[in-house]
Amino acid sequence: MAGYTNLPFRMISYRHGACFAYTEMIAAKSVFKAYRAVSMMLPSPEEPFTGIQIYGSDLEYILKASEKLQSFGKFIDINAGCPVKKVIKKGMGGALLQDLNKLFEIVRALKKSLSVPVTVKTRLGWDKDEVEQIYNGLAKSGADMIVFHARTVKQMFRGKADWKALSRIRDRAIPVFVSGDIFSPEDAVKAIEISGADGALIARGAVGNPWIFSQVASLVDRGFYRTPDLEERIGVMLEHLRKNIEFFGEKKGIVEFRKFVAGYTRNLKRSREFRSLFMKVEDYDSAIDLVKEFFGSGVIT
Ligand SMILES: Cc1cc2nc3c(=O)[nH]c(=O)nc-3n(C[C@H](O)[C@H](O)[C@H](O)COP(=O)(O)O)c2cc1C
């Protein structure tokens, strides 16, 4: 997720059971024009299984960027699903679904020249459901895995994700993962059941809630899962905050962390007030004081 899945969030997610993760999407052209910014987004050697997601419209740029970055990640993923206007206006992201042959050609070219697996993150279609056509073409082009966010690009985030659409993919030669509207462990199990997918991708549901990854595994393996108590929630929130500060520096680390606070404090007493005060915090010590004031000194371990 652009703006979210930076190194601190990926590490917190792995520690709570995520099996694999992606970098934020990286523009192919920026690899040659803004490498300093790109280098901040690349996986670190300590990450168990992180793929590098690239977006672009030009085959040559995508190919060259992937060749240059491949050694940093476990796989290269092509974004063929982003619906953001400024991205699709330039023929990138979800716009690749307007010309499927071009998308298939990109995957074939990457497979020919890269030594890591090539995967695709996509949607059901541009403006209508073409899931079989997309699956068949990508599998034939050599893709190693496909994740479908079960909406069309035109839909953006409207309506409900249509998990069932993926069940039409028959005779799977490569793994298919389902994405969209998975906010609880029960949702993940249901999405996999209904779609027939090999696994599920969790995006918004993991923001400020990294426990969801191990909860899914526990629900599948043992039929139940544990819910973290207040001390654990605040403890992990502060650990995530410290990782952010270590990675971005104090000021930026705290500002970048604001978007995670709502998730970590959801349904806690006075959480709205806490969140609005946290938006004004500029240093770690003030964050700790605020936590103590709202949740008591006992939550700081
Ligand atoms: C803020 C935000 C940023 C996202 N950035 C990306 C991205 O960079 N690459 C990508 O493949 N999908 C991206 N997505 C889509 C998610 O990966 C996911 O497919 C979508 O949000 C549906 O899943 P969810 O309901 O679990 O959030 C983004 C979604 C959101 C909300």
The ligand as an SDF file (V2000), in Angstrom:
LIG
                    3D

 31 33  0  0  0  0  0  0  0  0999 V2000
   -4.0150    3.7790    0.6840 C   0  0  0  0  0  0  0  0  0  0  0  0
   -3.9080    2.5840   -0.2210 C   0  0  0  0  0  0  0  0  0  0  0  0
   -2.7630    2.3840   -0.9590 C   0  0  0  0  0  0  0  0  0  0  0  0
   -2.6570    1.2930   -1.8100 C   0  0  0  0  0  0  0  0  0  0  0  0
   -1.5040    1.1150   -2.5210 N   0  0  0  0  0  0  0  0  0  0  0  0
   -1.3540    0.0240   -3.2840 C   0  0  0  0  0  0  0  0  0  0  0  0
   -0.1270   -0.2220   -3.9670 C   0  0  0  0  0  0  0  0  0  0  0  0
    0.8270    0.5630   -3.8840 O   0  0  0  0  0  0  0  0  0  0  0  0
   -0.0490   -1.3370   -4.7160 N   0  0  0  0  0  0  0  0  0  0  0  0
   -1.1050   -2.2270   -4.8150 C   0  0  0  0  0  0  0  0  0  0  0  0
   -0.9660   -3.2490   -5.4930 O   0  0  0  0  0  0  0  0  0  0  0  0
   -2.2600   -2.0130   -4.1960 N   0  0  0  0  0  0  0  0  0  0  0  0
   -2.4080   -0.9300   -3.4310 C   0  0  0  0  0  0  0  0  0  0  0  0
   -3.5810   -0.7380   -2.7630 N   0  0  0  0  0  0  0  0  0  0  0  0
   -4.6640   -1.7400   -2.8940 C   0  0  0  0  0  0  0  0  0  0  0  0
   -4.5510   -2.8110   -1.8260 C   0  0  0  0  0  0  0  0  0  0  0  0
   -3.3920   -3.5710   -2.0170 O   0  0  0  0  0  0  0  0  0  0  0  0
   -5.7630   -3.7590   -1.8360 C   0  0  0  0  0  0  0  0  0  0  0  0
   -5.7870   -4.5220   -3.0040 O   0  0  0  0  0  0  0  0  0  0  0  0
   -7.0710   -2.9950   -1.7070 C   0  0  0  0  0  0  0  0  0  0  0  0
   -6.9750   -1.9870   -0.7250 O   0  0  0  0  0  0  0  0  0  0  0  0
   -8.2160   -3.9430   -1.3240 C   0  0  0  0  0  0  0  0  0  0  0  0
   -7.8860   -4.6760   -0.1830 O   0  0  0  0  0  0  0  0  0  0  0  0
   -8.3710   -4.2580    1.3120 P   0  0  0  0  0  0  0  0  0  0  0  0
   -9.8730   -4.1700    1.2460 O   0  0  0  0  0  0  0  0  0  0  0  0
   -7.8510   -5.4030    2.1510 O   0  0  0  0  0  0  0  0  0  0  0  0
   -7.7960   -2.9370    1.6310 O   0  0  0  0  0  0  0  0  0  0  0  0
   -3.7290    0.3660   -1.9270 C   0  0  0  0  0  0  0  0  0  0  0  0
   -4.8740    0.5660   -1.1640 C   0  0  0  0  0  0  0  0  0  0  0  0
   -4.9810    1.6540   -0.3220 C   0  0  0  0  0  0  0  0  0  0  0  0
   -6.2480    1.8480    0.4800 C   0  0  0  0  0  0  0  0  0  0  0  0
  1  2  1  0
  2  3  1  0
  2 30  2  0
  3  4  2  0
  4  5  1  0
  4 28  1  0
  5  6  2  0
  6  7  1  0
  6 13  1  0
  7  8  2  0
  7  9  1  0
  9 10  1  0
 10 11  2  0
 10 12  1  0
 12 13  2  0
 13 14  1  0
 14 15  1  0
 14 28  1  0
 15 16  1  0
 16 17  1  0
 16 18  1  0
 18 19  1  0
 18 20  1  0
 20 21  1  0
 20 22  1  0
 22 23  1  0
 23 24  1  0
 24 25  2  0
 24 26  1  0
 24 27  1  0
 28 29  2  0
 29 30  1  0
 30 31  1  0
M  END
$$$$
